[in-house]
Amino acid sequence: MSEFLSNLSADLAETVDTISPGIVRVEGRRRLAASGIVWSADGLIVTAHHVVRQDDNIGLGLPDGRTATATLVGRDPSTDLAVLRVPDQELTPAEPVELETLRVGHLVLALGRPGHTVQATLGIVSALSEKSWRTPVGGQLDRYLQTDVVMYPGFSGGPLVNAAGQVVGLNTSALLRGVSLTVPAPTLRRVVDTLVQHGRVRRGYLGVSTQSVRLPGALAQQLGQETGLLLVAVEPDSPADKGGLLLGDTIVALDEEPVRHHDDLLSRLSPDRVGSPAALKIVRGGQIEAVSVVIGEQT
């Protein structure tokens, strides 16, 4: 047993040494520094959105002890990701890998560089969904990945590493209060590519505030669903307003797909829908009606 623990301990330390060149310190807010992952050798850094409070003159602590200044390429608050660029530096990427072999119960390391050296904490994967998960602020993670690792101050933006020494995502403490979540590798690739190309992530937008309500029995039976989305506010001059939606309408479907909760609506307002007409089915005055709305872009 002692030999097993010694080998495990040595392997963990070796993993930290291997990944360390791909982790930087990010000084994007006052007082407390955070961490970042080197995304490409030509100076792209991915970190957590909530630790970057400025767009330029962002201090970085590089793995070899040097310091540098980065600028913001783009940010996506809905997935808590931000991309920075530091010019004229040769860096060692630690690009994440896919999650096919990751399972609940697997050992993982969370790494960070809030100071001059890399710090580490050990835990297990405590939850891993098979399907995508929508964050409380409307972003979509390809999978819900939760661990029991202790997120020490400054660890946000650092990598989660599996037992094979591979980076499987980026750690954040901001998406769910009191929960250690990891933005998984597929989401990182998708969001980073979009931010590098466009500087932002496009979001579909209707301009409504909603509340999930129960439908009257006859309507629920007719529609085959028990709830819909009551419009409690319609922004003036918004796509919803221009499309004729009114306060008190209840959305029950979008393009023939049921809308029962606010997450259903958000999931259908994908970036590729911006500028396209959407066929909404609503309940108005107890009657089912059809309304066409051109989906706008959230700014």
TAVEN-V706399 format. One record per pair of residues at least 4 apart in sequence whose C-alpha atoms are under 6 Angstrom apart, sorted by sequence separation. I is the first residue (numbers start at 1). J is the second residue. D is the distance in Angstrom with one decimal. If there is no record, write none. Layout:
i:I j:J d:D
i:I j:J d:D
//
This chain:
i:5 j:9 d:6.0
i:16 j:20 d:5.8
i:40 j:44 d:5.2
i:62 j:66 d:5.3
i:76 j:80 d:5.9
i:113 j:117 d:5.8
i:134 j:138 d:5.9
i:135 j:139 d:5.1
i:151 j:155 d:5.9
i:161 j:165 d:5.8
i:162 j:166 d:5.5
i:188 j:192 d:5.8
i:189 j:193 d:6.0
i:194 j:198 d:5.8
i:195 j:199 d:4.3
i:216 j:220 d:6.0
i:219 j:223 d:6.0
i:220 j:224 d:5.6
i:237 j:241 d:5.6
i:239 j:243 d:6.0
i:241 j:245 d:5.6
i:253 j:257 d:5.2
i:283 j:287 d:5.4
i:39 j:44 d:5.3
i:62 j:67 d:5.7
i:76 j:81 d:5.3
i:113 j:118 d:4.5
i:134 j:139 d:5.5
i:161 j:166 d:5.3
i:195 j:200 d:5.0
i:215 j:220 d:5.5
i:220 j:225 d:5.1
i:240 j:245 d:5.4
i:253 j:258 d:4.3
i:259 j:264 d:5.3
i:283 j:288 d:4.6
i:27 j:33 d:4.7
i:39 j:45 d:5.2
i:61 j:67 d:4.7
i:75 j:81 d:5.8
i:112 j:118 d:5.6
i:134 j:140 d:4.4
i:161 j:167 d:4.4
i:220 j:226 d:4.9
i:252 j:258 d:5.9
i:253 j:259 d:4.7
i:282 j:288 d:5.7
i:26 j:33 d:5.7
i:38 j:45 d:4.7
i:60 j:67 d:5.6
i:75 j:82 d:4.1
i:112 j:119 d:5.3
i:133 j:140 d:5.8
i:160 j:167 d:5.7
i:161 j:168 d:5.8
i:173 j:180 d:5.6
i:252 j:259 d:4.9
i:282 j:289 d:5.4
i:26 j:34 d:5.0
i:37 j:45 d:5.6
i:60 j:68 d:5.1
i:74 j:82 d:5.9
i:111 j:119 d:5.7
i:133 j:141 d:5.2
i:160 j:168 d:5.8
i:281 j:289 d:5.9
i:25 j:34 d:5.9
i:26 j:35 d:5.2
i:37 j:46 d:5.3
i:60 j:69 d:5.8
i:74 j:83 d:5.5
i:111 j:120 d:4.5
i:132 j:141 d:5.6
i:160 j:169 d:5.4
i:172 j:181 d:5.7
i:281 j:290 d:4.8
i:25 j:35 d:4.7
i:36 j:46 d:5.7
i:59 j:69 d:4.8
i:73 j:83 d:5.4
i:110 j:120 d:5.7
i:132 j:142 d:4.3
i:133 j:143 d:5.8
i:159 j:169 d:5.7
i:160 j:170 d:5.9
i:171 j:181 d:6.0
i:172 j:182 d:6.0
i:280 j:290 d:5.8
i:24 j:35 d:5.7
i:36 j:47 d:4.5
i:58 j:69 d:5.4
i:73 j:84 d:5.2
i:110 j:121 d:5.4
i:132 j:143 d:4.5
i:133 j:144 d:5.6
i:159 j:170 d:4.6
i:171 j:182 d:4.3
i:215 j:226 d:5.6
i:280 j:291 d:5.1
i:24 j:36 d:5.1
i:57 j:69 d:5.5
i:58 j:70 d:5.0
i:72 j:84 d:4.6
i:109 j:121 d:5.7
i:131 j:143 d:5.6
i:158 j:170 d:5.6
i:159 j:171 d:5.9
i:170 j:182 d:5.2
i:214 j:226 d:5.7
i:215 j:227 d:5.3
i:280 j:292 d:5.9
i:23 j:36 d:5.7
i:57 j:70 d:5.9
i:71 j:84 d:5.5
i:109 j:122 d:4.7
i:157 j:170 d:5.8
i:158 j:171 d:5.6
i:169 j:182 d:5.7
i:170 j:183 d:5.1
i:214 j:227 d:4.4
i:279 j:292 d:4.7
i:23 j:37 d:4.9
i:71 j:85 d:5.5
i:129 j:143 d:5.6
i:157 j:171 d:5.5
i:169 j:183 d:5.3
i:213 j:227 d:5.4
i:233 j:247 d:5.8
i:278 j:292 d:5.6
i:22 j:37 d:5.8
i:56 j:71 d:4.3
i:70 j:85 d:5.3
i:108 j:123 d:5.5
i:129 j:144 d:5.1
i:156 j:171 d:5.4
i:169 j:184 d:4.3
i:213 j:228 d:5.7
i:232 j:247 d:5.8
i:278 j:293 d:5.3
i:22 j:38 d:5.0
i:55 j:71 d:5.9
i:56 j:72 d:6.0
i:70 j:86 d:4.4
i:107 j:123 d:5.8
i:108 j:124 d:5.4
i:128 j:144 d:5.5
i:156 j:172 d:4.6
i:169 j:185 d:4.8
i:212 j:228 d:5.7
i:231 j:247 d:5.4
i:277 j:293 d:5.4
i:278 j:294 d:6.0
i:55 j:72 d:4.9
i:107 j:124 d:4.4
i:128 j:145 d:4.7
i:168 j:185 d:5.5
i:212 j:229 d:4.6
i:231 j:248 d:5.3
i:277 j:294 d:4.0
i:106 j:124 d:5.3
i:127 j:145 d:5.8
i:211 j:229 d:5.4
i:231 j:249 d:5.6
i:276 j:294 d:5.4
i:105 j:124 d:5.4
i:106 j:125 d:5.5
i:127 j:146 d:5.0
i:210 j:229 d:5.7
i:211 j:230 d:5.1
i:230 j:249 d:5.9
i:275 j:294 d:5.9
i:276 j:295 d:5.7
i:105 j:125 d:5.2
i:126 j:146 d:5.6
i:210 j:230 d:5.4
i:230 j:250 d:4.2
i:275 j:295 d:5.4
i:104 j:125 d:4.9
i:126 j:147 d:4.8
i:210 j:231 d:4.7
i:229 j:250 d:5.1
i:274 j:295 d:5.2
i:275 j:296 d:5.8
i:104 j:126 d:5.5
i:125 j:147 d:4.4
i:209 j:231 d:5.9
i:210 j:232 d:5.5
i:229 j:251 d:5.0
i:274 j:296 d:5.4
i:28 j:51 d:5.9
i:29 j:52 d:5.8
i:104 j:127 d:5.8
i:124 j:147 d:5.7
i:209 j:232 d:5.6
i:228 j:251 d:5.7
i:274 j:297 d:5.7
i:28 j:52 d:4.3
i:29 j:53 d:5.3
i:124 j:148 d:5.9
i:209 j:233 d:4.9
i:228 j:252 d:4.8
i:255 j:279 d:4.9
i:28 j:53 d:5.7
i:123 j:148 d:5.6
i:208 j:233 d:5.6
i:254 j:279 d:5.7
i:123 j:149 d:4.6
i:208 j:234 d:4.6
i:254 j:280 d:4.6
i:253 j:280 d:5.8
i:49 j:77 d:6.0
i:207 j:235 d:5.3
i:253 j:281 d:4.9
i:252 j:281 d:5.7
i:28 j:58 d:5.3
i:252 j:282 d:5.5
i:27 j:58 d:5.9
i:49 j:80 d:4.7
i:207 j:238 d:5.3
i:228 j:259 d:6.0
i:251 j:282 d:4.4
i:27 j:59 d:4.8
i:48 j:80 d:5.3
i:49 j:81 d:4.6
i:228 j:260 d:4.4
i:250 j:282 d:5.2
i:27 j:60 d:6.0
i:48 j:81 d:4.6
i:49 j:82 d:4.7
i:147 j:180 d:5.8
i:206 j:239 d:5.2
i:207 j:240 d:5.9
i:227 j:260 d:5.1
i:250 j:283 d:5.0
i:26 j:60 d:4.9
i:47 j:81 d:5.9
i:48 j:82 d:5.6
i:146 j:180 d:5.9
i:206 j:240 d:5.2
i:249 j:283 d:5.8
i:25 j:60 d:5.3
i:47 j:82 d:5.4
i:146 j:181 d:4.7
i:249 j:284 d:5.2
i:25 j:61 d:4.5
i:46 j:82 d:5.8
i:145 j:181 d:5.9
i:24 j:61 d:5.6
i:46 j:83 d:4.6
i:145 j:182 d:5.5
i:24 j:62 d:5.2
i:45 j:83 d:5.6
i:45 j:84 d:5.0
i:44 j:84 d:5.8
i:114 j:154 d:4.8
i:44 j:85 d:4.7
i:21 j:63 d:5.3
i:43 j:85 d:5.4
i:43 j:86 d:4.8
i:112 j:155 d:4.6
i:43 j:87 d:5.8
i:142 j:187 d:5.7
i:112 j:158 d:4.9
i:141 j:187 d:5.7
i:111 j:158 d:5.7
i:111 j:159 d:5.6
i:41 j:90 d:5.8
i:212 j:261 d:5.6
i:41 j:91 d:4.8
i:110 j:160 d:4.6
i:243 j:293 d:4.7
i:41 j:92 d:5.7
i:109 j:160 d:5.7
i:41 j:93 d:5.7
i:109 j:161 d:5.0
i:40 j:93 d:5.0
i:108 j:161 d:5.5
i:39 j:93 d:5.1
i:108 j:162 d:4.7
i:38 j:93 d:4.8
i:38 j:94 d:5.7
i:39 j:95 d:5.5
i:239 j:296 d:6.0
i:78 j:137 d:5.2
i:78 j:138 d:5.6
i:79 j:139 d:5.1
i:78 j:139 d:4.2
i:204 j:269 d:4.4
i:204 j:270 d:5.6
i:204 j:271 d:5.7
i:203 j:271 d:5.1
i:202 j:271 d:5.1
i:22 j:92 d:5.3
i:204 j:274 d:5.4
i:21 j:92 d:5.9
i:22 j:93 d:5.2
i:96 j:167 d:4.5
i:97 j:168 d:5.4
i:22 j:94 d:4.8
i:96 j:168 d:5.0
i:96 j:169 d:6.0
i:35 j:112 d:5.4
i:35 j:113 d:5.3
i:35 j:114 d:5.8
i:34 j:114 d:4.9
i:33 j:114 d:5.2
i:98 j:185 d:5.9
i:25 j:113 d:5.1
i:25 j:114 d:5.5
i:96 j:185 d:5.4
i:206 j:295 d:6.0
i:205 j:295 d:5.8
i:205 j:296 d:4.8
i:204 j:296 d:5.7
i:205 j:297 d:5.1
i:204 j:297 d:4.9
i:205 j:298 d:5.1
i:203 j:297 d:5.6
i:204 j:298 d:5.9
i:203 j:298 d:5.2
i:48 j:157 d:4.5
i:47 j:157 d:4.2
i:34 j:154 d:4.0
i:35 j:155 d:5.8
i:33 j:154 d:5.7
i:34 j:155 d:5.9
i:36 j:157 d:4.8
i:37 j:158 d:6.0
i:74 j:195 d:5.2
i:34 j:156 d:6.0
i:35 j:157 d:4.8
i:36 j:158 d:5.1
i:35 j:158 d:4.9
i:74 j:199 d:4.4
i:73 j:199 d:5.9
i:74 j:200 d:5.5
i:15 j:165 d:5.2
//
